[in-house]
Amino acid sequence: MENGSDAIIVTGKWTGQSPDINELKEIRSAVGSFPILVGSGTDKNNVSELFKYANGAIVSTSLKEGNITEDVNVKSYAQRIDEEKVKILVGLIKI
């Protein structure tokens, strides 16, 4: 972009919520081929749909061990990344 950005990060309204797919489509249309990263909420259930419009994602919470600790998808620092969850998510990404 004209200000030297490497990508645009698009998030949901709070930690762990993915962006609205229609808003993501609109952003993709507006920025053309400029890279878009999903900044929250990517998981095995939505990665295929999100990656129709995004080039990558920042992922942590959905890959951590255990369950969420709040009503929103938040996990503690002590909950470590689960290798099997990583394999599943990466396996769903069509490159």
Backbone as a chain_set.jsonl record, in Angstrom:
{"seq": "MENGSDAIIVTGKWTGQSPDINELKEIRSAVGSFPILVGSGTDKNNVSELFKYANGAIVSTSLKEGNITEDVNVKSYAQRIDEEKVKILVGLIKI", "coords": {"N": [[0.841, -1.178, 0.0], [0.272, 2.355, -0.212], [1.379, 3.52, 2.074], [3.386, 1.88, 2.908], [2.711, -0.541, 4.103], [2.748, -4.082, 4.731], [0.697, -5.882, 4.757], [-2.86, -6.215, 5.349], [-4.567, -6.549, 8.368], [-7.356, -8.27, 9.416], [-9.938, -8.524, 11.724], [-12.312, -10.027, 14.05], [-14.898, -8.818, 16.247], [-13.97, -9.177, 18.827], [-11.435, -10.832, 20.811], [-10.616, -13.912, 19.435], [-12.869, -14.074, 17.818], [-13.832, -14.563, 14.518], [-13.486, -12.588, 11.495], [-16.336, -11.049, 9.9], [-17.576, -12.761, 7.149], [-18.676, -11.545, 4.879], [-17.774, -8.911, 5.126], [-15.062, -9.411, 4.882], [-14.969, -10.286, 2.215], [-15.681, -7.878, 0.942], [-13.504, -6.269, 1.633], [-11.451, -7.661, 0.34], [-12.223, -7.237, -2.303], [-11.899, -4.473, -2.429], [-9.123, -4.086, -2.026], [-7.829, -5.57, -3.907], [-5.2, -7.582, -4.996], [-3.604, -7.2, -2.801], [-2.045, -8.33, 0.197], [-4.005, -9.974, 2.711], [-4.474, -10.671, 6.098], [-6.045, -12.795, 8.429], [-6.819, -11.86, 11.613], [-7.894, -12.924, 13.918], [-9.811, -15.659, 15.252], [-9.616, -17.771, 13.391], [-10.146, -21.148, 12.664], [-10.455, -24.773, 12.504], [-12.985, -25.09, 11.482], [-13.604, -22.901, 9.894], [-11.475, -22.117, 8.3], [-11.128, -22.8, 5.573], [-13.132, -21.32, 4.251], [-12.451, -18.67, 5.038], [-9.927, -18.431, 3.855], [-10.516, -18.177, 1.21], [-10.538, -15.557, 0.707], [-8.551, -14.395, 2.234], [-4.976, -14.239, 2.695], [-3.504, -15.398, 4.66], [-3.197, -16.16, 8.198], [-3.27, -15.206, 11.659], [-2.846, -17.306, 14.187], [-3.681, -18.836, 17.244], [-5.293, -19.329, 19.624], [-7.285, -21.27, 18.823], [-5.685, -23.413, 18.434], [-4.686, -24.239, 20.802], [-4.333, -26.4, 23.68], [-7.028, -27.944, 25.535], [-10.063, -26.363, 26.81], [-12.009, -23.358, 26.157], [-11.756, -20.464, 28.302], [-13.521, -18.485, 28.908], [-16.678, -16.92, 27.952], [-16.157, -15.974, 25.443], [-13.819, -16.939, 22.894], [-11.225, -17.489, 24.44], [-8.107, -18.44, 25.716], [-5.799, -19.468, 28.257], [-2.379, -18.372, 28.853], [-0.957, -20.519, 29.823], [-2.043, -22.724, 28.594], [-0.959, -24.811, 26.193], [0.177, -25.065, 22.734], [-1.384, -27.462, 20.702], [-0.164, -30.117, 19.0], [-1.536, -31.9, 17.285], [-3.878, -30.486, 16.661], [-2.747, -28.432, 15.168], [-1.788, -29.863, 12.936], [-4.215, -30.728, 11.828], [-5.474, -28.26, 11.151], [-3.596, -27.138, 9.325], [-3.697, -29.108, 7.377], [-6.138, -28.587, 6.213], [-5.819, -26.343, 4.74], [-5.73, -25.108, 1.542], [-3.27, -24.797, -0.708]], "CA": [[0.0, 0.0, 0.0], [1.036, 3.587, -0.357], [2.05, 3.885, 3.322], [4.428, 0.921, 3.201], [2.222, -1.731, 4.813], [2.982, -5.368, 4.09], [-0.579, -6.591, 4.703], [-3.957, -5.706, 6.168], [-5.048, -7.548, 9.324], [-8.792, -8.138, 9.617], [-10.344, -9.312, 12.884], [-13.686, -9.932, 14.492], [-15.141, -7.744, 17.216], [-13.249, -9.436, 20.062], [-10.44, -11.894, 20.715], [-11.127, -15.229, 19.101], [-13.977, -14.036, 16.866], [-13.361, -14.353, 13.148], [-14.149, -11.48, 10.821], [-17.536, -11.341, 9.121], [-17.133, -13.202, 5.824], [-19.084, -10.548, 3.885], [-16.834, -7.793, 5.244], [-13.796, -9.883, 4.329], [-15.149, -10.243, 0.755], [-15.642, -6.475, 0.539], [-12.12, -5.807, 1.762], [-10.695, -8.271, -0.757], [-12.591, -6.527, -3.528], [-11.351, -3.115, -2.372], [-7.656, -4.03, -2.035], [-7.277, -6.374, -4.993], [-4.302, -8.68, -4.618], [-2.807, -6.848, -1.622], [-2.214, -9.39, 1.202], [-4.907, -9.855, 3.856], [-4.306, -11.677, 7.146], [-7.104, -12.866, 9.422], [-6.134, -11.627, 12.876], [-8.484, -13.671, 15.028], [-10.957, -16.519, 14.998], [-9.429, -18.85, 12.421], [-10.116, -22.493, 13.232], [-10.659, -25.84, 11.52], [-14.33, -25.008, 10.921], [-13.798, -21.776, 8.982], [-10.25, -21.743, 7.591], [-11.311, -22.918, 4.121], [-13.933, -20.177, 3.802], [-11.672, -17.451, 5.231], [-8.799, -18.386, 2.931], [-10.976, -17.807, -0.132], [-10.342, -14.116, 0.609], [-7.353, -14.007, 2.973], [-3.734, -14.898, 2.301], [-2.904, -16.037, 5.812], [-3.887, -15.911, 9.464], [-2.568, -15.248, 12.933], [-3.648, -18.32, 14.883], [-3.155, -19.352, 18.492], [-6.309, -19.842, 20.535], [-7.937, -22.498, 18.361], [-4.699, -24.499, 18.391], [-4.244, -24.562, 22.156], [-4.935, -27.522, 24.395], [-8.103, -27.653, 26.476], [-11.256, -25.623, 26.451], [-11.966, -21.919, 26.372], [-11.891, -20.108, 29.714], [-14.556, -17.447, 29.004], [-17.719, -17.068, 26.949], [-15.497, -15.776, 24.161], [-12.805, -17.955, 22.655], [-9.963, -17.06, 25.038], [-7.427, -19.468, 26.501], [-4.711, -18.885, 29.047], [-1.0, -18.543, 28.407], [-0.501, -21.846, 30.258], [-2.542, -23.741, 27.667], [0.054, -24.884, 25.137], [-0.259, -25.436, 21.387], [-1.609, -28.889, 20.519], [0.406, -30.492, 17.711], [-2.562, -32.536, 16.449], [-4.742, -29.416, 16.158], [-1.982, -27.754, 14.123], [-1.798, -30.732, 11.754], [-5.558, -30.701, 11.243], [-5.691, -26.955, 10.526], [-2.724, -27.007, 8.147], [-4.196, -30.038, 6.378], [-7.329, -28.028, 5.581], [-5.45, -25.191, 3.926], [-5.432, -25.427, 0.151], [-2.256, -23.836, -1.178]], "C": [[0.887, 1.242, 0.0], [1.781, 4.004, 0.903], [3.083, 2.856, 3.755], [3.989, -0.307, 3.976], [2.52, -2.982, 4.018], [1.695, -6.167, 3.923], [-1.605, -5.833, 5.53], [-4.386, -6.843, 7.085], [-6.512, -7.256, 9.607], [-9.203, -9.063, 10.752], [-11.855, -9.237, 13.082], [-13.795, -8.822, 15.524], [-14.42, -7.955, 18.532], [-12.29, -10.596, 19.842], [-11.116, -13.224, 20.425], [-12.294, -15.239, 18.142], [-13.413, -13.764, 15.479], [-14.081, -13.157, 12.527], [-15.412, -11.961, 10.104], [-17.11, -11.642, 7.689], [-17.521, -12.191, 4.747], [-18.186, -9.322, 3.935], [-15.479, -8.176, 4.652], [-13.842, -9.875, 2.793], [-15.034, -8.807, 0.244], [-14.224, -5.923, 0.594], [-11.273, -6.375, 0.64], [-10.977, -7.544, -2.058], [-11.943, -5.151, -3.572], [-9.831, -3.077, -2.532], [-7.02, -4.861, -3.138], [-6.389, -7.484, -4.468], [-3.431, -8.369, -3.402], [-3.077, -7.87, -0.512], [-3.158, -9.019, 2.357], [-4.601, -11.001, 4.81], [-5.521, -11.628, 8.062], [-6.421, -12.808, 10.78], [-6.732, -12.338, 14.068], [-9.582, -14.591, 14.512], [-10.789, -17.614, 13.972], [-9.364, -20.182, 13.139], [-10.421, -23.514, 12.142], [-12.024, -25.75, 10.842], [-14.502, -23.894, 9.891], [-12.59, -21.43, 8.113], [-10.427, -21.815, 6.073], [-12.086, -21.729, 3.565], [-13.139, -18.875, 3.92], [-10.563, -17.321, 4.196], [-9.231, -18.251, 1.469], [-10.66, -16.334, -0.383], [-9.068, -13.628, 1.293], [-6.149, -14.817, 2.505], [-3.068, -15.649, 3.444], [-3.676, -15.674, 7.07], [-2.906, -15.93, 10.622], [-3.408, -16.172, 13.804], [-2.936, -18.742, 16.169], [-4.243, -20.058, 19.277], [-6.9, -21.167, 20.08], [-6.985, -23.689, 18.323], [-4.221, -24.924, 19.774], [-4.988, -25.752, 22.744], [-6.101, -27.041, 25.242], [-9.231, -26.832, 25.903], [-11.077, -24.141, 26.685], [-12.22, -21.616, 27.842], [-12.962, -19.049, 29.954], [-15.645, -17.755, 27.984], [-17.188, -16.812, 25.541], [-14.338, -16.758, 24.071], [-11.431, -17.482, 23.132], [-9.396, -18.222, 25.846], [-6.234, -18.835, 27.199], [-3.351, -19.146, 28.407], [-0.501, -19.958, 28.72], [-0.995, -22.968, 29.353], [-1.649, -23.725, 26.429], [-0.555, -25.298, 23.8], [-0.301, -26.961, 21.273], [-1.173, -29.276, 19.101], [-0.64, -31.104, 16.778], [-3.515, -31.487, 15.868], [-4.054, -28.636, 15.042], [-2.019, -28.573, 12.837], [-3.147, -30.699, 11.054], [-5.792, -29.388, 10.507], [-4.868, -26.814, 9.253], [-3.199, -27.93, 7.03], [-5.41, -29.526, 5.625], [-7.029, -26.863, 4.66], [-5.048, -25.657, 2.536], [-4.476, -24.373, -0.386], [-2.285, -23.775, -2.687]], "O": [[2.1, 1.161, 0.191], [2.735, 4.776, 0.813], [3.609, 2.948, 4.864], [4.839, -1.051, 4.466], [2.545, -2.958, 2.788], [1.607, -7.03, 3.05], [-1.27, -4.936, 6.304], [-4.553, -7.976, 6.633], [-6.872, -6.143, 9.989], [-8.862, -10.245, 10.75], [-12.566, -8.504, 12.395], [-12.897, -7.992, 15.659], [-14.266, -7.003, 19.298], [-12.333, -11.26, 18.806], [-12.074, -13.606, 21.097], [-12.689, -16.31, 17.682], [-12.614, -12.847, 15.291], [-15.155, -12.764, 12.982], [-15.531, -13.134, 9.75], [-16.369, -10.868, 7.083], [-16.769, -11.997, 3.792], [-17.866, -8.75, 2.893], [-14.827, -7.361, 3.999], [-12.864, -9.499, 2.147], [-14.373, -8.549, -0.762], [-13.8, -5.193, -0.302], [-10.463, -5.661, 0.049], [-10.058, -7.267, -2.829], [-11.489, -4.708, -4.628], [-9.301, -2.131, -3.115], [-5.798, -4.858, -3.288], [-6.792, -8.242, -3.586], [-2.603, -9.193, -3.014], [-4.23, -8.243, -0.3], [-3.11, -7.913, 2.896], [-4.482, -12.154, 4.394], [-5.979, -10.547, 8.432], [-5.539, -13.618, 11.067], [-6.124, -12.351, 15.139], [-10.196, -14.335, 13.476], [-11.748, -18.337, 13.701], [-8.62, -20.337, 14.107], [-10.622, -23.148, 10.984], [-12.203, -26.276, 9.744], [-15.441, -23.93, 9.096], [-12.677, -20.535, 7.272], [-9.913, -20.954, 5.359], [-11.728, -21.191, 2.517], [-13.152, -18.062, 2.997], [-10.29, -16.222, 3.713], [-8.379, -18.215, 0.581], [-10.531, -15.906, -1.53], [-8.562, -12.555, 0.963], [-6.286, -15.927, 1.99], [-2.163, -16.452, 3.216], [-4.682, -14.968, 7.013], [-1.861, -16.579, 10.572], [-4.554, -15.855, 14.124], [-1.727, -18.975, 16.169], [-4.133, -21.25, 19.566], [-7.006, -22.098, 20.878], [-7.419, -24.834, 18.194], [-3.438, -25.866, 19.9], [-6.114, -26.063, 22.356], [-6.16, -25.873, 25.624], [-9.343, -26.632, 24.693], [-10.119, -23.713, 27.328], [-12.829, -22.42, 28.549], [-13.276, -18.749, 31.106], [-15.551, -18.732, 27.241], [-17.701, -17.362, 24.566], [-13.931, -17.339, 25.077], [-10.578, -17.117, 22.322], [-10.124, -18.9, 26.571], [-5.729, -17.795, 26.776], [-3.199, -20.013, 27.547], [0.288, -20.523, 27.962], [-0.417, -24.055, 29.349], [-1.599, -22.73, 25.706], [-1.669, -25.82, 23.749], [0.625, -27.655, 21.694], [-1.753, -28.81, 18.12], [-0.612, -30.835, 15.578], [-3.915, -31.589, 14.708], [-4.702, -28.226, 14.079], [-2.26, -28.024, 11.762], [-3.213, -30.648, 9.825], [-6.257, -29.392, 9.367], [-5.394, -26.414, 8.215], [-3.112, -27.57, 5.856], [-5.686, -29.979, 4.514], [-7.887, -26.441, 3.885], [-4.153, -26.485, 2.372], [-4.831, -23.2, -0.503], [-1.514, -23.029, -3.29]]}, "num_chains": 1, "name": "protein.A"}
